[in-house]
Amino acid sequence: MQITDLEFDSSIFSEVSPIVSIIVPVYNTRNYLSLCIDSIISQRHEDIEIILVDDGSDDGSELLCDQYSERFPHFIKVIHKANQGPLLARVDGFRMACGDYAMTVDSDDALLPGSLNSLIRAIQETDDDVIVWGYTQNEDSLLSEAISGVFDYSEPSKLSMLKLLCSSSSQNAMWRKAVRRGCLCLDVDFLPYAGMRFAEDFLQTVLIYDCAETFCVIHNSLYYYRSNPDGVTNVSFSKKYYLDSIGAITTAEPYARHWEREFGCSNLVASLSGQGLWHTAKYAVQLVKDGNLEELCELSFSEFFRSRYTNHVLATLRMDKRLILYLLKSGKWCLLKIAVEFSKRLHDVKRES
C-alpha cells in the first residue's frame, strides 16, 4: 500500500518558524520511503518542516530524497552524508531543524492520518518538554484517522518516566517522541558513537530525559511501526548487538545514579543493570544455539557480567533469565544447553497451543 500522486498547494506551509521539525533518517529503504514521506505530507499541516537525512544510501533512496525536495522545496530539506548510523543522522537533522519541537520518523515507518493535529494539540495544551505517543503495527490503520475517539493524554512525573526508561524498553524509540528544541542536547559530541546501530536511540533518550522536566503521554496511536525483515532490529542476537546494548547501558548508569540522588529514590541503577543482564542472558542463549563455546567462556568472565551479577540486580529479572545467568556464571555448559533447549521447546508448545 502506498500513497501516491499527492496534489495540493504547497503555499499552505508556513514561511515562519514551524512548530515541529520532522527528521527522517534514510538508509537504503527505497521500497518504503515514498509511503513514509507521503504519510507526513498528506496531513497538510502548515506548521511543519521535513528534513530528510540520507545516511549514505546507495539503493536509489538518495535520489528519491532529492526528487521530493525538488517537488516540495518550501518545506522539505535534504542532507546527504557519509554513513555514520542512525544516531548521527538524527543529530545532523536536529541541528538543521528550525521547529520549536523536533521528532523523527524512521524511513520504513509512517505517520497515521491526523497524527500531527493530535501532536500539535498536545503541545499547545500542555507546553511539555517531551511528548510521547502510542503506535500500531496494523498497516490498515494508515487508512484511518489517528484519533477516532477520545483524545486521551496524561502528564506523568519525570521520576515515573525515568523509572520506565531504566526498567523497560518502552521509552527507547526516538520515533515515539517529540522533543522541545532546548532538550535535544545538541551541544553533546556524538561522534564517538558513529556506526552504532543498536541501542543508540536509548542512549539519546537518556540525555533527553535527563534534560527535560515535563512530559506528556498521548495514549492514542499516532504512528505506524513496520517490522521490516531487512531492518537492523530483525537480526540474530549478534555480538555487535550485545556490545552496543551494554555500552549504552554503561553510559547511562552514571545518569541513573544521579537521578537516584536527585529524587531520593532507589533501584534505578539496579533496574538498568538488570536490563544489561537480560541482554547478557539473550546473548548467552544465542551463543549456545551457535555452539560458540569460546565466546560463551569469554562472556562468562566478562567484567560487565561479573560486576552486575548480584542478588539485588538479579531480583529484577524473571526466573528463567536468572537460571540462564547462574549456569553461565557457573560454567555449566551442558546444563546451560539443556536449559536453552527446554526453553525453546516450551516456547514452541505455547505458540502451537
Helices and strands as residue ranges (DSSP letters): G 10-12, E 20-26, H 30-41, E 48-55, H 61-71, E 76-81, H 86-96, E 101-104, E 110-111, H 115-126, E 130-136, G 139-143, E 153-154, H 158-167, G 174-176, E 177-180, G 181-183, G 191-193, H 200-211, E 215-224, H 239-263, H 268-290, H 293-300, H 303-308, H 311-314, H 319-330, H 333-352
